Amino acid sequence: MDDHHIEQAWQFYRNLGSPKFICAPMVDQSELAFRMLTRKYGTTLAYTPMLHSRIMTESKTYKEEFFTTCPEDRPLFAQLCGHDPQILIKAALMIQDQCDAIDINLGCPQGIARKGLYGAYLLEKRELVLTIVKELKSNINIPVTCKIRIFKDTKRTLDFTKEIQQAGCSILTVHGRTKEQNKDFVGQCDWNIIAQIKQLLQIPVFANGGIYTWSDVERCLQETKVDAVMSSEALLENPALFSGQIKDLNELAIEYMQLAKQYNARLAEIKAHLFKLLYTGLQIHTDLRSKLASAKTFDEHLDIVIQLHNLRAHVNKQDKFGWYKRYQNFKQPQPKDQEIQKIDNIIQQQDLLIQNNDQE
Ligand SMILES: Cc1cc2nc3c(=O)[nH]c(=O)nc-3n(C[C@H](O)[C@H](O)[C@H](O)COP(=O)(O)O)c2cc1C
């Protein structure tokens, strides 16, 4: 084992302030405005949404549209997807001065990732993953990190994480689900394997998956002994999750809108955020839910936020019917209701955009 690499990885983590509470990479959802909101309420490190390395290197507008940041938006890890080491390096070089690390997406389970050979499908190509980590590490001037899903086979997972560390990965995030645990089959997250990986590796390890409340955050840190906890869906529903306090979601939605205006968030991002932030209130005021689905301008979205705020249609975050729990507790897959389907469609819009670009 290269002791120098391990020491460098820890030095890097400590220089960031040893962050414990992480905002996950989320396509169309971990954009600058949302990152700034969660940072205000306890997030100590945030990831950009996944950026497509090939499109970034080929398109004149992609970087400007999908990679926005500002000096206060630190520490920041930029996540890239792709399978060609040279293209990944080229994309990383375009943004390395504006972030603290380049993260490789080894977890996306969607069909588009199968087609483009990235995410959890790339994880199947052991040698290629290790080459990508090594090549990136030696060609860029910031650390390389990885975010993986687990395999069904525990030994295969453990062996591979060790190899990823040896290849030069400085921080490993483990989403404790397999790529088959997706969409209606999400199911339980395996913290046990995350604990085993933490014990095995020498670099910092982050846990991802299965966090809904502040007590889950504490329990995950305690049970897995990881260095940090990363949240995605629960943070979307409650951007103040990492503050450990219960906040009024209507107030947070207003704050989000201010930041969305300030940082020029795209309407697709705003709409998808509001569906989750206001999920419980919109369950009561279904007329506003329909209005939100068809809203076309920033002001139309803002108007709905204000109306709901005035109605005080707030249901306590601890209520078990929040957005994150909409299917997580089900033993059997349940059909999604129409509005949820709509939200999922919105979330997939960037995938479609990438697909279209792929075809060009
Ligand atoms: C809207 C949305 C977008 C996502 N986009 C990404 C992404 O760009 N990159 C990535 O590695 N994971 C992505 N994920 C997966 C999350 O980062 C995370 O691994 C997963 O949701 C499990 O964490 P959770 O249980 O806290 O939600 C996304 C998840 C959601 C809900």
The ligand as an SDF file (V2000), in Angstrom:
LIG
                    3D

 31 33  0  0  0  0  0  0  0  0999 V2000
  -33.0000   13.4490   -8.5290 C   0  0  0  0  0  0  0  0  0  0  0  0
  -31.8010   12.5780   -8.3360 C   0  0  0  0  0  0  0  0  0  0  0  0
  -30.6960   12.7470   -9.1440 C   0  0  0  0  0  0  0  0  0  0  0  0
  -29.5510   11.9700   -8.9450 C   0  0  0  0  0  0  0  0  0  0  0  0
  -28.4490   12.2070   -9.7160 N   0  0  0  0  0  0  0  0  0  0  0  0
  -27.2710   11.5830   -9.4170 C   0  0  0  0  0  0  0  0  0  0  0  0
  -26.0480   11.9760  -10.0440 C   0  0  0  0  0  0  0  0  0  0  0  0
  -26.0060   12.9080  -10.8460 O   0  0  0  0  0  0  0  0  0  0  0  0
  -24.9220   11.2930   -9.6970 N   0  0  0  0  0  0  0  0  0  0  0  0
  -24.9180   10.2880   -8.7720 C   0  0  0  0  0  0  0  0  0  0  0  0
  -23.8600    9.7070   -8.4770 O   0  0  0  0  0  0  0  0  0  0  0  0
  -26.0620    9.9130   -8.1490 N   0  0  0  0  0  0  0  0  0  0  0  0
  -27.2180   10.5490   -8.4390 C   0  0  0  0  0  0  0  0  0  0  0  0
  -28.3590   10.2290   -7.7430 N   0  0  0  0  0  0  0  0  0  0  0  0
  -28.2860    9.2190   -6.6860 C   0  0  0  0  0  0  0  0  0  0  0  0
  -28.0000    9.8780   -5.3310 C   0  0  0  0  0  0  0  0  0  0  0  0
  -26.7910   10.6110   -5.3430 O   0  0  0  0  0  0  0  0  0  0  0  0
  -27.9360    8.8260   -4.2080 C   0  0  0  0  0  0  0  0  0  0  0  0
  -26.8670    7.9600   -4.4680 O   0  0  0  0  0  0  0  0  0  0  0  0
  -29.2080    8.0130   -4.0780 C   0  0  0  0  0  0  0  0  0  0  0  0
  -30.3670    8.8080   -4.2130 O   0  0  0  0  0  0  0  0  0  0  0  0
  -29.2510    7.3120   -2.7130 C   0  0  0  0  0  0  0  0  0  0  0  0
  -29.1980    8.2300   -1.6680 O   0  0  0  0  0  0  0  0  0  0  0  0
  -30.4840    8.6050   -0.7750 P   0  0  0  0  0  0  0  0  0  0  0  0
  -30.9840    7.3320   -0.2090 O   0  0  0  0  0  0  0  0  0  0  0  0
  -29.9830    9.5940    0.2180 O   0  0  0  0  0  0  0  0  0  0  0  0
  -31.4980    9.2030   -1.7250 O   0  0  0  0  0  0  0  0  0  0  0  0
  -29.5250   10.9740   -7.9450 C   0  0  0  0  0  0  0  0  0  0  0  0
  -30.6590   10.8000   -7.1310 C   0  0  0  0  0  0  0  0  0  0  0  0
  -31.7750   11.5880   -7.3240 C   0  0  0  0  0  0  0  0  0  0  0  0
  -32.9620   11.3910   -6.4240 C   0  0  0  0  0  0  0  0  0  0  0  0
  1  2  1  0
  2  3  1  0
  2 30  2  0
  3  4  2  0
  4  5  1  0
  4 28  1  0
  5  6  2  0
  6  7  1  0
  6 13  1  0
  7  8  2  0
  7  9  1  0
  9 10  1  0
 10 11  2  0
 10 12  1  0
 12 13  2  0
 13 14  1  0
 14 15  1  0
 14 28  1  0
 15 16  1  0
 16 17  1  0
 16 18  1  0
 18 19  1  0
 18 20  1  0
 20 21  1  0
 20 22  1  0
 22 23  1  0
 23 24  1  0
 24 25  2  0
 24 26  1  0
 24 27  1  0
 28 29  2  0
 29 30  1  0
 30 31  1  0
M  END
$$$$
